[in-house]
């Protein structure tokens, strides 16, 4: 019901910033019916939750790894979600995935995976 395409990844030095985008193409339901979020997976590690936003964008939640450094936001008029990442560290190196679920509420970690995923965008943070 929704296709997701991430962009904005790249190579950045430690301490730098990147802004990831996730463009959504919806079919049956409009974008503002979908809770959205970001996950990441580093080489050799399991995928981990980064941040999530409610369908309206009024509620956001962050994993501890993101608190104080990352900001999730969305523009429902443009069917796009963002992840502003500041003070990047080498440990932030990973493929970042956006995800969506047909729900008004933000994702609940541990309550099953979202149904829709993008293909991922690579972020590399050099020391």
DSSP file (Angstrom, degrees, kcal/mol; ACC not computed):
  #  RESIDUE AA STRUCTURE BP1 BP2  ACC     N-H-->O    O-->H-N    N-H-->O    O-->H-N    TCO  KAPPA ALPHA  PHI   PSI    X-CA   Y-CA   Z-CA
    1    1 A X              0   0    0      0, 0.0    26,-1.8     0, 0.0     2,-0.3   0.000 360.0 360.0 360.0 -14.0    0.0    0.0    0.0
    2    2 A X  E     -A   26   0A   0     24,-0.2     2,-0.4    25,-0.1    24,-0.2  -0.982 360.0-153.9-148.2 135.2    3.0    2.3    0.3
    3    3 A X  E     -A   25   0A   0     22,-2.7    22,-2.6    -2,-0.3     2,-0.4  -0.897  16.5-158.9-106.2 139.6    6.4    2.4   -1.4
    4    4 A X  E     -A   24   0A   0    113,-0.4   115,-0.5    -2,-0.4     2,-0.4  -0.955  10.1-174.8-124.3 133.8    9.3    4.0    0.5
    5    5 A X  E     -A   23   0A   0     18,-2.1    18,-2.8    -2,-0.4     2,-0.2  -0.970  10.8-156.2-131.9 118.1   12.5    5.4   -1.0
    6    6 A X  E     +A   22   0A   0     -2,-0.4     2,-0.3    16,-0.2    16,-0.2  -0.562  18.2 164.9 -88.8 155.0   15.3    6.7    1.3
    7    7 A X  E     +A   21   0A   0     14,-2.1    14,-2.8    -2,-0.2   114,-0.1  -0.965  40.1  70.3-155.7 168.0   17.9    9.2    0.3
    8    8 A X        +     0   0    0     -2,-0.3    11,-0.3     1,-0.3    14,-0.0   0.354  61.4 132.3 103.4  -5.3   20.5   11.5    1.9
    9    9 A X        +     0   0    0     12,-0.1     2,-0.3     9,-0.1    -1,-0.3  -0.182  23.3 119.0 -70.6 172.0   23.0    9.0    3.0
   10   10 A X  E     -d  123   0B   0    112,-0.8   114,-2.8   111,-0.1     2,-0.5  -0.989  61.1 -47.1 163.2-165.7   26.7    9.3    2.4
   11   11 A X  E     +d  124   0B   0     -2,-0.3     2,-0.3   112,-0.2   114,-0.2  -0.862  54.2 165.1-102.3 129.4   30.1    9.7    3.9
   12   12 A X  E     -d  125   0B   0    112,-2.7   114,-2.5    -2,-0.5     2,-0.1  -0.985  34.8-111.5-142.3 150.8   30.6   12.2    6.7
   13   13 A X  E >   -d  126   0B   0     -2,-0.3     3,-2.3   112,-0.2    75,-0.2  -0.475  50.3 -83.0 -79.2 154.9   33.3   12.9    9.3
   14   14 A X  T 3  S+     0   0    0    112,-2.5    75,-0.2     1,-0.3    -1,-0.1  -0.296 120.0  30.0 -54.9 137.1   32.7   12.3   12.9
   15   15 A X  T 3  S+     0   0    0     73,-3.3    72,-0.6     1,-0.3    -1,-0.3   0.244 100.0 114.4  92.6 -11.9   30.9   15.3   14.4
   16   16 A X    <   -     0   0    0     -3,-2.3    72,-2.3    72,-0.2     2,-0.3  -0.071  58.5-121.7 -82.7-174.5   29.2   16.1   11.1
   17   17 A X        -     0   0    0     69,-0.2     2,-0.3    70,-0.2    69,-0.2  -0.924  19.6-176.4-132.0 153.3   25.5   16.0   10.2
   18   18 A X  E     - B   0  85A   0     67,-2.2    67,-3.4    -2,-0.3     2,-0.5  -0.984  15.2-147.4-142.6 151.4   23.3   14.3    7.6
   19   19 A X  E     - B   0  84A   0    -11,-0.3     2,-0.3    -2,-0.3    65,-0.2  -0.963  15.6-160.1-122.5 114.8   19.7   14.6    6.8
   20   20 A X  E     - B   0  83A   0     63,-2.7    63,-2.2    -2,-0.5     2,-0.3  -0.660   5.1-160.1 -90.3 147.5   17.9   11.5    5.6
   21   21 A X  E     -AB   7  82A   0    -14,-2.8   -14,-2.1    -2,-0.3     2,-0.4  -0.935   9.2-162.4-124.9 151.5   14.7   11.7    3.6
   22   22 A X  E     -AB   6  81A   0     59,-2.4    59,-2.2    -2,-0.3     2,-0.5  -0.935  10.1-161.0-134.2 109.7   12.1    9.0    3.0
   23   23 A X  E     -AB   5  80A   0    -18,-2.8   -18,-2.1    -2,-0.4     2,-0.4  -0.788  10.7-155.8 -94.4 131.1    9.7    9.7    0.2
   24   24 A X  E     -A    4   0A   0     55,-2.9     2,-0.5    -2,-0.5   -20,-0.2  -0.861  13.8-164.2-112.3 139.4    6.4    7.7    0.2
   25   25 A X  E     -A    3   0A   0    -22,-2.6   -22,-2.7    -2,-0.4     2,-0.2  -0.978  20.3-168.7-117.3 115.9    4.1    6.8   -2.6
   26   26 A X  E     -A    2   0A   0     -2,-0.5   -24,-0.2   -24,-0.2     4,-0.1  -0.648  16.5-179.1-106.2 162.5    0.8    5.7   -1.2
   27   27 A X  S    S+     0   0    0    -26,-1.8    -1,-0.1    -2,-0.2   -25,-0.1   0.689  76.6  15.5-122.3 -68.1   -2.1    4.0   -3.0
   28   28 A X  S    S+     0   0    0    -27,-0.3     2,-0.3     1,-0.1   -26,-0.1   0.892 125.9  36.7 -83.6 -41.6   -5.2    3.2   -0.9
   29   29 A X  S    S-     0   0    0    -28,-0.3    -2,-0.2     1,-0.0    -1,-0.1  -0.856  86.9-110.4-115.4 147.0   -4.6    5.4    2.1
   30   30 A X    >   -     0   0    0     -2,-0.3     3,-1.9     1,-0.1     4,-0.2  -0.320  34.6-105.1 -73.6 160.4   -3.0    8.8    2.3
   31   31 A X  G >  S+     0   0    0      1,-0.3     3,-2.0    45,-0.2    -1,-0.1   0.805 115.2  67.4 -56.2 -33.9    0.4    9.3    3.8
   32   32 A X  G 3  S+     0   0    0      1,-0.3    -1,-0.3    44,-0.2    -2,-0.1   0.330  90.3  65.3 -77.2  12.2   -1.0   10.9    7.0
   33   33 A X  G <  S+     0   0    0     -3,-1.9    70,-0.7     2,-0.1     2,-0.5   0.391  89.5  85.2-101.2  -2.1   -2.6    7.5    7.9
   34   34 A X  E <   -E  102   0B   0     -3,-2.0    68,-0.2    21,-0.2     2,-0.2  -0.878  68.6-142.7-111.2 125.9    0.8    5.9    8.3
   35   35 A X  E     -E  101   0B   0     66,-2.3    66,-2.2    -2,-0.5     2,-0.3  -0.587  31.2-160.6 -70.4 147.3    3.0    5.9   11.4
   36   36 A X  E     +EF 100  53B   0     17,-2.2    17,-3.0    -2,-0.2    71,-0.4  -0.874  16.7 162.8-131.9 160.8    6.6    6.1   10.2
   37   37 A X  E     -EF  99  52B   0     62,-1.9    62,-2.3    -2,-0.3     2,-0.4  -0.992  28.8-116.4-167.0 172.9   10.0    5.4   11.6
   38   38 A X  E     +EF  98  51B   0     13,-3.0    12,-2.6    -2,-0.3    13,-1.6  -0.956  24.8 175.1-121.8 139.8   13.7    4.8   11.1
   39   39 A X  E     -EF  97  49B   0     58,-2.7    58,-2.7    -2,-0.4     2,-0.3  -0.862  10.8-157.5-129.3 166.6   15.8    1.8   11.8
   40   40 A X  E     -EF  96  48B   0      8,-2.5     8,-3.3    -2,-0.3     2,-0.4  -0.989   7.7-160.0-145.9 157.0   19.4    1.0   11.1
   41   41 A X  E     -E   95   0B   0     54,-2.1    54,-2.4    -2,-0.3     2,-0.2  -0.944   8.8-159.8-141.3 117.9   21.6   -2.0   10.6
   42   42 A X    >   -     0   0    0      4,-0.5     3,-2.3    -2,-0.4    52,-0.2  -0.575  44.6 -76.5 -89.3 157.2   25.3   -2.0   11.0
   43   43 A X  T 3  S+     0   0    0      1,-0.3    -1,-0.1    -2,-0.2     3,-0.1  -0.293 118.0   5.2 -55.8 129.4   27.5   -4.7    9.4
   44   44 A X  T 3  S+     0   0    0      1,-0.3     2,-0.3    -3,-0.1    -1,-0.3   0.521 114.0 100.8  76.3   5.1   27.4   -7.9   11.5
   45   45 A X  S <  S-     0   0    0     -3,-2.3    -1,-0.3     1,-0.0     2,-0.1  -0.805  75.8-101.8-120.8 162.6   24.7   -6.5   13.8
   46   46 A X        -     0   0    0     -2,-0.3    -4,-0.5     1,-0.1     2,-0.1  -0.426  47.8 -91.8 -76.5 155.7   21.0   -6.9   14.1
   47   47 A X        -     0   0    0     -6,-0.2     2,-0.4    -2,-0.1    -6,-0.2  -0.426  49.1-162.5 -64.0 139.9   18.7   -4.2   12.9
   48   48 A X  E     -F   40   0B   0     -8,-3.3    -8,-2.5    -2,-0.1     2,-0.2  -0.951  19.7-107.9-131.7 151.8   17.8   -1.6   15.6
   49   49 A X  E     +F   39   0B   0     -2,-0.4   -10,-0.2   -10,-0.2     3,-0.1  -0.475  32.3 172.0 -73.8 141.4   15.2    1.0   16.1
   50   50 A X  E     -     0   0B   0    -12,-2.6    13,-2.9     1,-0.4     2,-0.3   0.729  57.2 -28.1-114.7 -55.6   16.2    4.6   15.8
   51   51 A X  E     -FG  38  62B   0    -13,-1.6   -13,-3.0    11,-0.2    -1,-0.4  -0.989  48.7-159.8-162.7 158.4   13.1    6.8   15.9
   52   52 A X  E     -FG  37  61B   0      9,-2.4     9,-2.2    -2,-0.3     2,-0.4  -0.991   1.8-161.0-146.0 153.1    9.4    6.9   15.2
   53   53 A X  E     -FG  36  60B   0    -17,-3.0   -17,-2.2    -2,-0.3     7,-0.2  -0.985  24.6-115.0-133.8 145.6    6.6    9.4   14.6
   54   54 A X        -     0   0    0      5,-2.7     3,-0.3    -2,-0.4    51,-0.2  -0.166  41.1 -97.4 -68.0 171.0    2.9    9.2   14.7
   55   55 A X  S    S+     0   0    0     49,-1.9   -21,-0.2     1,-0.2    50,-0.1   0.860 127.0  43.5 -61.6 -35.3    0.8    9.6   11.6
   56   56 A X  S    S-     0   0    0     48,-0.5    -1,-0.2   -23,-0.1    20,-0.2   0.726 108.3-124.4 -80.5 -22.2    0.2   13.2   12.4
   57   57 A X  S    S+     0   0    0     -3,-0.3    -2,-0.1     2,-0.2    17,-0.1   0.424  82.0 113.1  89.9  -0.2    3.7   13.9   13.5
   58   58 A X  S    S+     0   0    0      1,-0.1     2,-0.5    -5,-0.1    -3,-0.0   0.730  70.9  51.2 -79.4 -21.4    2.6   15.1   16.9
   59   59 A X        +     0   0    0      2,-0.0    -5,-2.7     0, 0.0     2,-0.3  -0.967  65.3 172.1-120.5 129.3    4.2   12.2   18.8
   60   60 A X  E     -G   53   0B   0     -2,-0.5     2,-0.3    -7,-0.2    -7,-0.2  -0.970   9.0-170.0-133.3 150.3    7.8   11.2   18.4
   61   61 A X  E     -G   52   0B   0     -9,-2.2    -9,-2.4    -2,-0.3     2,-0.4  -0.992   6.0-158.4-140.6 147.5   10.0    8.7   20.2
   62   62 A X  E     -G   51   0B   0     -2,-0.3   -11,-0.2   -11,-0.2     2,-0.1  -0.934  19.1-122.2-127.8 146.6   13.7    8.0   20.1
   63   63 A X    >>  -     0   0    0    -13,-2.9     3,-1.9    -2,-0.4     4,-1.4  -0.467  41.1-106.2 -72.0 159.0   15.9    5.1   20.9
   64   64 A X  T 34 S+     0   0    0      1,-0.3    -1,-0.1     2,-0.2     3,-0.1   0.837 120.4  63.3 -57.6 -32.4   18.6    6.0   23.4
   65   65 A X  T 34 S+     0   0    0      1,-0.2    -1,-0.3     3,-0.0   -15,-0.1   0.724 111.2  37.4 -64.7 -20.0   21.2    6.0   20.6
   66   66 A X  T X> S+     0   0    0     -3,-1.9     4,-2.9   -16,-0.2     3,-2.1   0.648  84.1 117.2-106.9 -19.5   19.3    8.9   19.0
   67   67 A X  T 3< S+     0   0    0     -4,-1.4     4,-0.1     1,-0.3   -16,-0.0  -0.262  88.0   5.9 -59.8 130.0   18.2   11.0   21.9
   68   68 A X  T 34 S+     0   0    0      2,-0.3    -1,-0.3     1,-0.1     3,-0.1   0.270 131.9  53.9  84.9 -12.1   19.7   14.5   21.8
   69   69 A X  T <4 S+     0   0    0     -3,-2.1    17,-2.0     1,-0.2     2,-0.3   0.678  99.2  53.6-121.3 -34.2   21.4   14.0   18.4
   70   70 A X  E  <  -C   85   0A   0     -4,-2.9     2,-0.4    15,-0.2    -2,-0.3  -0.789  57.7-163.4-109.4 149.3   18.8   12.9   15.9
   71   71 A X  E     -C   84   0A   0     13,-2.3    13,-3.0    -2,-0.3     2,-0.4  -0.985   5.4-157.4-132.8 123.8   15.4   14.5   15.1
   72   72 A X  E     +C   83   0A   0     -2,-0.4     2,-0.3    11,-0.2    11,-0.2  -0.794  24.3 156.4 -97.2 141.1   12.6   12.8   13.3
   73   73 A X  E     -C   82   0A   0      9,-1.7     9,-3.2    -2,-0.4     2,-0.3  -0.953  21.9-152.5-153.3 170.0   10.0   14.8   11.4
   74   74 A X  E     -C   81   0A   0     -2,-0.3     2,-0.5     7,-0.3     7,-0.3  -0.995  12.8-150.4-149.0 151.8    7.6   14.5    8.6
   75   75 A X  E > > -C   80   0A   0      5,-3.3     5,-1.8    -2,-0.3     3,-1.2  -0.900  12.8-173.3-121.7  98.0    5.9   16.7    6.0
   76   76 A X  T 3 5S+     0   0    0     -2,-0.5     3,-0.5     1,-0.3   -44,-0.2   0.769  83.3  61.1 -67.6 -24.5    2.5   15.1    5.3
   77   77 A X  T 3 5S+     0   0    0      1,-0.2    -1,-0.3    -3,-0.1   -46,-0.0   0.770 114.1  36.0 -70.4 -23.8    1.8   17.6    2.5
   78   78 A X  T < 5S-     0   0    0     -3,-1.2    -1,-0.2     2,-0.2    -2,-0.2   0.290 106.1-123.7-112.0   8.1    4.9   16.3    0.7
   79   79 A X  T   5 +     0   0    0     -3,-0.5   -55,-2.9    -4,-0.4     2,-0.4   0.893  69.5 127.9  52.5  44.4    4.6   12.6    1.7
   80   80 A X  E   < -BC  23  75A   0     -5,-1.8    -5,-3.3   -57,-0.2     2,-0.3  -0.985  44.5-162.4-137.7 142.5    8.1   12.7    3.2
   81   81 A X  E     -BC  22  74A   0    -59,-2.2   -59,-2.4    -2,-0.4     2,-0.3  -0.895  15.0-158.8-118.6 152.5    9.7   11.9    6.4
   82   82 A X  E     -BC  21  73A   0     -9,-3.2    -9,-1.7    -2,-0.3     2,-0.4  -0.892  16.3-160.2-130.2 157.3   13.1   13.1    7.6
   83   83 A X  E     -BC  20  72A   0    -63,-2.2   -63,-2.7    -2,-0.3     2,-0.6  -0.880  12.0-161.2-136.6 107.4   15.8   12.2   10.0
   84   84 A X  E     -BC  19  71A   0    -13,-3.0   -13,-2.3    -2,-0.4     2,-0.6  -0.789  11.7-166.7 -86.9 120.7   18.2   15.0   10.9
   85   85 A X  E     +BC  18  70A   0    -67,-3.4   -67,-2.2    -2,-0.6     2,-0.3  -0.942   9.9 175.2-116.8 118.2   21.4   13.5   12.4
   86   86 A X        +     0   0    0    -17,-2.0   -69,-0.2    -2,-0.6   -70,-0.2  -0.744  59.2  24.3-115.9 164.3   23.9   15.7   14.2
   87   87 A X  S    S-     0   0    0    -72,-0.6    -1,-0.2    -2,-0.3   -70,-0.2   0.904  84.0-161.4  49.8  48.1   27.1   15.0   16.1
   88   88 A X        -     0   0    0    -72,-2.3   -73,-3.3    -3,-0.2     2,-0.3  -0.275   7.8-159.6 -66.4 146.6   27.5   11.8   14.2
   89   89 A X    >   -     0   0    0    -75,-0.2     3,-2.3   -74,-0.1     4,-0.2  -0.842  33.3-109.2-121.1 156.8   29.8    9.1   15.5
   90   90 A X  G >  S+     0   0    0     -2,-0.3     3,-1.9     1,-0.3    35,-0.3   0.844 118.0  65.0 -54.5 -32.1   31.6    6.2   13.7
   91   91 A X  G 3  S+     0   0    0      1,-0.3    -1,-0.3   -49,-0.0   -49,-0.0   0.636  88.7  68.6 -66.8 -12.6   29.2    3.9   15.6
   92   92 A X  G <   +     0   0    0     -3,-2.3    -1,-0.3     2,-0.0     2,-0.2   0.530  69.9 120.9 -81.8  -5.4   26.4    5.5   13.6
   93   93 A X    <   +     0   0    0     -3,-1.9     2,-0.3    -4,-0.2    31,-0.2  -0.428  42.0 107.4 -61.4 123.6   27.7    3.8   10.5
   94   94 A X  E    S- H   0 123B   0     29,-1.8    29,-2.7    -2,-0.2     2,-0.6  -0.971  75.9 -81.9-177.6 168.9   24.9    1.6    9.1
   95   95 A X  E     -EH  41 122B   0    -54,-2.4   -54,-2.1    -2,-0.3     2,-0.5  -0.872  47.3-146.7 -88.7 127.1   22.3    1.2    6.5
   96   96 A X  E     -EH  40 121B   0     25,-3.0    25,-2.0    -2,-0.6     2,-0.4  -0.845  14.7-167.7-102.4 129.4   19.3    3.3    7.5
   97   97 A X  E     -E   39   0B   0    -58,-2.7   -58,-2.7    -2,-0.5     2,-0.3  -0.917  11.9-146.5-116.8 138.4   15.8    2.1    6.6
   98   98 A X  E     -E   38   0B   0     -2,-0.4    20,-2.2   -60,-0.2     2,-0.3  -0.782  21.6-170.9 -96.9 153.1   12.6    3.9    6.8
   99   99 A X  E     -EI  37 117B   0    -62,-2.3   -62,-1.9    -2,-0.3     2,-0.3  -0.955   8.1-161.4-142.4 156.3    9.5    2.0    7.6
  100  100 A X  E     -EI  36 116B   0     16,-2.2    16,-2.1    -2,-0.3    15,-0.6  -0.979   5.2-174.0-141.8 152.5    5.7    2.5    7.7
  101  101 A X  E     -E   35   0B   0    -66,-2.2   -66,-2.3    -2,-0.3     2,-1.8  -0.993  37.3-111.8-145.1 142.5    2.7    1.0    9.2
  102  102 A X  E    S+E   34   0B   0     -2,-0.3     2,-0.3   -68,-0.2   -68,-0.2  -0.566  79.3 104.7 -76.4  89.5   -1.0    1.8    8.7
  103  103 A X        -     0   0    0     -2,-1.8   -68,-0.3   -70,-0.7    -2,-0.2  -0.972  69.4-135.8-164.1 149.1   -1.6    3.2   12.2
  104  104 A X  S    S+     0   0    0     -2,-0.3   -49,-1.9   -50,-0.1   -48,-0.5   0.746  86.5  76.0 -81.0 -22.6   -2.1    6.6   13.8
  105  105 A X  S    S-     0   0    0    -51,-0.2   -70,-0.1     1,-0.1   -52,-0.1  -0.538  89.8-101.7 -92.7 153.2    0.3    5.7   16.7
  106  106 A X        -     0   0    0     -2,-0.2   -52,-0.1     1,-0.1    -1,-0.1  -0.193  54.6 -78.9 -61.6 162.9    4.0    5.6   16.6
  107  107 A X        -     0   0    0    -71,-0.4     2,-0.6   -54,-0.1    -1,-0.1  -0.292  38.0-139.1 -60.3 148.8    5.7    2.2   16.4
  108  108 A X    >   -     0   0    0      4,-0.2     3,-2.3     3,-0.1    -1,-0.1  -0.959  23.1-125.0-110.8 113.8    5.9    0.3   19.6
  109  109 A X  T 3  S+     0   0    0     -2,-0.6     4,-0.1     1,-0.3     0, 0.0  -0.343  95.5  18.9 -61.5 131.0    9.3   -1.4   19.8
  110  110 A X  T 3  S+     0   0    0      2,-0.2    -1,-0.3    -2,-0.1     3,-0.1   0.406  95.7 105.0  90.2  -2.3    8.9   -5.1   20.3
  111  111 A X  S <  S-     0   0    0     -3,-2.3    -3,-0.1     1,-0.4    -2,-0.1  -0.169  97.3 -71.3-103.9  39.7    5.4   -5.1   19.1
  112  112 A X        -     0   0    0     -5,-0.1    -1,-0.4     2,-0.0    -4,-0.2   0.077  63.3 -70.4  89.2 155.6    6.1   -6.7   15.7
  113  113 A X        -     0   0    0     -3,-0.1    -4,-0.0     1,-0.1   -14,-0.0  -0.490  52.7 -99.4 -80.7 149.9    7.9   -5.2   12.7
  114  114 A X        -     0   0    0     -2,-0.2   -13,-0.2     1,-0.1    -1,-0.1  -0.271  29.9-127.9 -58.9 157.7    6.3   -2.5   10.5
  115  115 A X  S    S+     0   0    0    -15,-0.6     2,-0.4     1,-0.1   -14,-0.2   0.742  85.4  53.3 -84.4 -23.8    4.8   -3.8    7.4
  116  116 A X  E     +I  100   0B   0    -16,-2.1   -16,-2.2  -115,-0.0     2,-0.3  -0.935  62.2 178.7-124.2 137.3    6.5   -1.5    4.8
  117  117 A X  E     -I   99   0B   0     -2,-0.4  -113,-0.4   -18,-0.2   -18,-0.2  -0.964  20.7-134.3-136.1 148.2   10.2   -0.9    4.3
  118  118 A X        -     0   0    0    -20,-2.2  -113,-0.2    -2,-0.3     3,-0.1  -0.305  35.5-104.9 -85.8-178.4   12.4    1.1    2.0
  119  119 A X        -     0   0    0   -115,-0.5  -114,-0.1     1,-0.2   -22,-0.1   0.606  62.7-115.9 -87.5 -12.6   15.5   -0.3    0.4
  120  120 A X        -     0   0    0    -22,-0.1     2,-0.4     1,-0.1   -23,-0.2   0.069  14.9-122.5  97.8 152.7   17.9    1.6    2.8
  121  121 A X  E     - H   0  96B   0    -25,-2.0   -25,-3.0  -114,-0.1     2,-0.3  -1.000  26.4-121.7-134.6 134.7   20.5    4.3    2.5
  122  122 A X  E     - H   0  95B   0     -2,-0.4  -112,-0.8   -27,-0.2     2,-0.5  -0.570  23.1-171.0 -82.5 131.7   24.1    3.9    3.6
  123  123 A X  E     -dH  10  94B   0    -29,-2.7   -29,-1.8    -2,-0.3     2,-0.5  -0.989   3.2-175.4-118.7 126.3   25.6    6.2    6.2
  124  124 A X  E     -d   11   0B   0   -114,-2.8  -112,-2.7    -2,-0.5     2,-0.6  -0.986   5.5-166.9-124.2 124.1   29.3    6.0    6.8
  125  125 A X  E     -d   12   0B   0     -2,-0.5     2,-0.3   -35,-0.3  -112,-0.2  -0.940  11.1-154.0-113.1 116.5   30.9    8.1    9.5
  126  126 A X  E      d   13   0B   0   -114,-2.5  -112,-2.5    -2,-0.6   -36,-0.1  -0.624 360.0 360.0 -91.9 148.4   34.7    8.3    9.4
  127  127 A X              0   0    0     -2,-0.3    -1,-0.1  -114,-0.2  -114,-0.1   0.446 360.0 360.0 -88.4 360.0   36.8    9.0   12.5
